[in-house]
């Protein structure tokens, strides 16, 4: 299983997998239950999924070189996904999708080394408005800044790039160099003032993204925790916790010591670890955007094709 995405309200969890299906899990009577399955949603593995900001659309990126857009509908009391459209153009596997804060722009990235930006009009039709070239290798993930119209992408070429729009002309404004190997995932705190990235170099880096013009700055590196590739990082919606997971089968949670300078080497510390969280690689961790019974809730999935829900009161 590859990716998980909570709906903006936190009551629905979407999952995708190498079996080419998308599943919707919904809280009922205090438990997550599988409410809908789209079999054969794509011709190959579905690598990434992302909800639009209003929670009505779900985008899915696939190794079949396409991205599908699904509309969430309710038939009676039954929750379903209805195919809206498929976006074609990438020459190879699509690895990641991300919506901007307005919900009108969608970014996709691919093994073909490109990043595409799509615009959705009022009729929910999508048009490609930019094809961005700058990475020299496979682009692993894309993520829009949560407040500004700036797109971030990370790649097999060990870099993170920022992309900005100048009168409908998207361009690469910065290249962030800090990791020594493939950068797999990025995530922002709620206000977008900080970003976290993870890599094949087993390190997690915290970046200052409050100012984009002069380039985001590296402010802390968390090393010596994961012993193998880190595949996923996610910042909790209240900005308190960073979750990470990877090929060492573990999940770790970090928090910042408010009494220490944000740019000090020991400003972040590990507060929880599960060393055998899954049997095999843990491919994704995702925080629920809301508290459940006063607890932070984290979803994880891995090569064992299992979804686990973790509850914390740290």
N, C-alpha and C positions, 0 to 999 in steps of 0.2 A: 504494500500500500504506500502511495507516494505523498499525498497532500490532504490537508484538512483546512476547512475554513468555516468559522462561526459567522452566522448572520449578524448584522449590526445590532439587533436586539438581544442576541445571545441565546435565543430559544431554539435555533436550528443549527445543526452541524452538517456540513457537506463533506463528503469524502470521495476520493478517486483512486484508481488502482490500475495495475497492469492487466487486470481482467477486462478493461475497456468500459467499466461501468461507473456510474455516478450514483451515490446513495445519499438520501436525506434522512437525518436522525433528528427527532423532535422530542423535547421534554414533555412527558405526560405522566402525571401522578408521581412527579419527582424523579423520574428515570428517563434516560434517552432511549428512544425506541426507533427502529428503522421503519419509516413511514412510506418511503418511495424508492424504487430502484429503476434506473434507466440502463437497461442492458444494451450492450453494443452501441454505446453512445458515440464511439469513434472506432476506426478500423485498427488502431494500435493503442498502446499504453496512453492513459491520460496522466500527464505529469503534474499539472498544477490547476487549481481552481481558485476563483475569487468572486466574492459578492460585490455588487454595485453598492454605493453608499446608502441608498434607500432600501436595499434588501430585496428588490423585485427581480433583478437579473443575476444570473450566475454565468461566469465565463469559464471555459475549460480549455486548456492547452494540451495538445496531443502530439505524440511522436509520428502521427500520420501527416504532419505538416500543416494541420488546420487548427483553428480555434472555433469552438462552438459557443453560441450564446443561447441561454435557456431562460425562459420566463417562469417565475414561480406563480402557480395558480392554485386555487382551492376549488375542488369539485365536491359539493356537499360538505362533508367534514374531512375529505381526503386531500392531502397535500400532494401536489404533482409538479413536475417540470415539463414545460412545453418548448420544443425547439423553435427558436426565433430565427436564427440564421447561422451560417458557417462562414468564417473569414478565411480566405485562401490567399496565398502569395508567397509565404516562406518556402524556401527550397528544401528545407530539412526539418528535423524534429523541432516543434515549438516547446520551449522549456518552462515558460512562466507567463503569467498575465497579471495586470494590475490596473485598477480604475483610479482616475484622479478624483479629487474631493467633490467635484461638481457632478460626477457620474456621466459626463458627456464624452470624456476621452478614455480610451483603453489602450494600454501598451502591451505588446507581445515581443518576445525575443526567442532566438533560435540557435540551433547548432550551425546555421549558415552564417553566423557572426553578425547578424543584423538585428536591429531593433525597429519595430514598426509602431506607428501611432495612428490610431483609428478614431474618427469623430462620429458620434452618434447624433443624428438629428431628431427632431420632434416626432418623426414617424418611426423612430427606432430602427432606422436604416444606418448602416455603417459604411464610411468611406475612409480609405487610407489617405492621411494627410502628410505623412512623412515616413521615409525609409532612411534610417540612420546607420551609417557605417563609421566605425572608429575602433571597435575591438578587433584584435587580430586573431581571436579564437572564439570558440563556443561561448555564447552568452547564457549564463546559468539562470539569472533572475533579473526582473525589473520591479521597481517599486516607486510609485509617485510619492513625493513629499506630502505629508498630511495637511499642510496649510498653503504652501506655495505651488505654483504651476511649474514644478521642476521634477524631472524624471531621473532616477538613479538606476544604473545597470551594473551588474557585476559579472565577471567572466573567468574563463579558463586561462586568460592571459594575465591573471594575478591582480587586475586592477578593478577599480570602481570608477565609473564615469557619471558626470552630471550633464543633463541635456536641458536646454532652455529654449523658449520660444521668443523669437524676435520678429513680430509682425508676420506670423504664420510661417516663419523660417526657423525650424528647429536646428540647433547646433550644439556641439560638445563644448561646454564652458569650463569644465575642470576634469582632470584625471587624478584620482586619489591612489597613491602608492603607499602601501603599508604592509600588506601581506606578502609572503614569500611563495605562495602557491595559489591554486584555484580558489576564487572567492565564491562561495556557494549560496549565501543568503544574506539579506539585509533587512533591518526593521527599525522603525522610528519610535521615539517616545511620542506621547499624545500631541504635544505642541510642535514637534518637529525640530526642537532645538538640539537634539542629539540623535545619532544613528548608531546602531550596532551591526557589525559584520562578522562573519565566520568563514573559516577557510580550511583547505587541505593541509595548511601548516600547523593545525591543531590550536590556533590562537583565535581569540575573540578581541576585536578592537572597538573601542568607543570613540566616536567622532563628534566634534562640535559642528553642527549643521545649522546653527542660528544665522550665520552669514554665508550666503552662497557665492556672492560676487567675488570675494577674495579667495574662495576655495575652502571647503570644510577642513578642519584641522584634527589630527589624531590627538586624543587627550589621555587615553589609558589603554593598556594591553593586558588582557587576562590570559596568562599562559601557565602551563603546568597542571592544568585540570583535566581536560580531555587528552586521551593518549592516542587517538586516531582522528581521522577527518571529522570535522564538525559540519554537519549538513544543514542544520536549521537553527535559527535564533528568532525569538519573538519577545517584544517588550509589552508588558501588561498595560492595559488601558489607563490605569491610575499612575503609571510611570514608576511604580515601586520595584518591579522585578523584571529581570531578563532570564528567560528560559533558553536552554541550548540542548542540542542532542546530536548524536553522531554515530560513527562506525564502531565506537567502543561499547555500543549497546546501552550507553548511559544517558540520563537526563540530569541536568544540573540547573540550579537556580542561583542567580546572583542579585545582590542589591547594593546600593551605594550608601556609604557611611556619610551621613549628612554633616558630621563634625569635621570631615576632612575635605581638603581642596579637591574640586572635581577633576583637576588635572594631575593629581598626585598618583604615583604608581599603585598605591594600595587603597585608592578611593572606593573600589568595588571589591566585595568579598563574597565567597560562596556561602549560601545559607542552607542549601539542601542538595543532596545527591542521591540518585537511585542508580546503582552501578549495573544492574541487570534489569533495566526497565522493560526491554523487549528481548526476544530471542533473535539476535541479529541486529543489523543496522536500524537505528531510530531515524527515520527520514524526515519527520516533521513534528514540531511542537507548536501549539496554537492556544493562546490564552482566550478564555471567554471574556467578552467585553464587559460583562456585569458580574457582580458577586452573586453566588448562590448560597442562600442561608448564611450570609456573612463571610463566606469563604471564597478565596480565589480558586478558579477552576481551570485546569490545563488539560488539553486533549493531546494525545500523542499517537503516532502510528509508525509501523516499521515493516521490515522484510518478512515478519511472521504473519502479516496480513491481519493484525489485530489492532483495534482502536482501544486505547485505555484512557480513562477519565480520572484525573488526579485532583483531590481537593486539599487546599492548604489554608491554614490560619497561622501564617508565619509571624 
